[in-house]
Amino acid sequence: MSNQNKTELVAEPKVSNNWIPVLVGTLLCIVVALVWWIQNEHEQTKQSQIVETEADLLASYIKTDMRSRIPSLQRIVNRWQDRGGTPQEEFLNDTLDYVSNIPGFQALEWVDKIFM
C-alpha cells in the first residue's frame, strides 16, 4: 500500500502558478485606468469651475462698466430734454469729451428730427 500511495502522490497534476502574474498585471492595469479616469474627471470639473468663475467675474466687470457709462450718457439726454434740445456744437463738444475721457466708446453721433 505504501507503494500505491507514493504513485498516487506523484501522479497528481501540479497546479500552475503562471496565472498569478497575469491576474496581478490585469488588476494593476484596471486600477491605473480607474485612477487616470478619476483624475481626468476631477481636472475637467476643476477647469469648468475656473471658466465659470472667470465668466462671472467678466460679467461683473461688464455690468459695472455699463452702470458707470449709462449715467454719463443720461446727463446728455437730461440736458437735451430740459432745454428742449442742445445746440449741435455743444453736443459735439460734450460727446467728444466723453469719447476721449471714457475708454470704450467708439462714437456718439448727432441725430436731428429727421435722423440726419
Helices and strands as residue ranges (DSSP letters): H 2-11, H 19-83, H 88-101
